[in-house]
Amino acid sequence: MTCQEKIHDEEQYLHDPDHGDQYLRLPAVRELLGVKTTSIYKFIKTHNFPKQIKIGDRISVWSKRAILEWIEACKKKGLNT
């Protein structure tokens, strides 16, 4: 089974039980951060935000663990997300 078969376009989450991480689709990332899509891509360019992982032609996900670590690093630096 391919990654693309594991996740449908409507799903926001993909769980990786082997690594204990959850992978989030863009709507879930927006919800977690409380920001719009343009802000997420701005964070990628300017604040070392975790880059998305391509798992298909039109499907990208982000590591929830990496995002939470980024949020903690921002708090320590005093950088508001």
C-alpha positions in Angstrom: 0.0 0.0 0.0 1.4 3.4 -1.0 1.2 6.6 1.1 -1.3 8.0 -1.3 -3.6 5.0 -0.7 -3.3 5.4 3.0 -4.7 8.9 3.0 -7.7 10.3 1.3 -8.0 14.0 0.2 -10.6 14.7 2.9 -8.5 13.3 5.8 -6.4 15.7 7.8 -4.3 13.2 9.8 -2.0 10.3 9.0 -0.6 8.3 11.9 2.8 6.6 11.8 2.7 4.0 14.6 6.3 2.9 13.9 7.7 6.3 14.8 5.1 7.5 17.2 4.4 10.6 15.1 1.3 12.0 13.5 1.3 13.7 10.1 -1.0 16.6 9.5 -2.5 17.8 6.3 -2.7 21.6 5.7 -6.1 22.2 7.3 -4.9 20.5 10.5 -1.7 22.6 10.5 -3.8 25.8 10.1 -6.0 24.7 12.9 -3.1 23.8 15.2 -1.4 27.1 14.7 -4.5 29.3 14.3 -3.2 30.9 11.2 -3.9 31.0 7.4 -2.1 29.2 4.7 0.0 32.2 3.7 1.3 32.5 7.2 2.4 28.9 7.2 4.4 29.4 4.0 5.8 32.6 5.4 7.0 30.7 8.5 8.7 28.2 6.3 10.6 30.9 4.6 11.4 33.1 7.6 11.3 31.2 10.8 12.7 27.7 10.0 9.2 26.1 10.2 9.3 22.4 9.3 8.9 21.9 5.6 6.1 19.7 4.3 6.7 16.1 3.2 5.3 15.2 -0.2 3.6 11.8 -0.1 1.9 12.1 -3.4 1.5 14.3 -6.5 -0.9 16.6 -4.7 -0.6 15.5 -1.1 1.7 17.0 1.5 1.9 16.5 5.2 3.8 18.0 8.2 5.2 16.1 11.2 3.1 17.1 14.2 6.1 16.4 16.5 8.3 18.8 14.4 5.6 21.5 14.5 5.3 21.2 18.3 9.0 21.4 18.7 9.1 24.5 16.5 6.4 26.1 18.7 8.4 25.4 21.8 11.6 26.8 20.2 9.7 30.0 19.3 8.4 30.3 22.8 12.0 30.1 24.1 13.2 32.7 21.6 10.2 34.9 22.4 9.0 34.6 18.7 5.2 34.8 18.5 3.7 32.3 16.0 
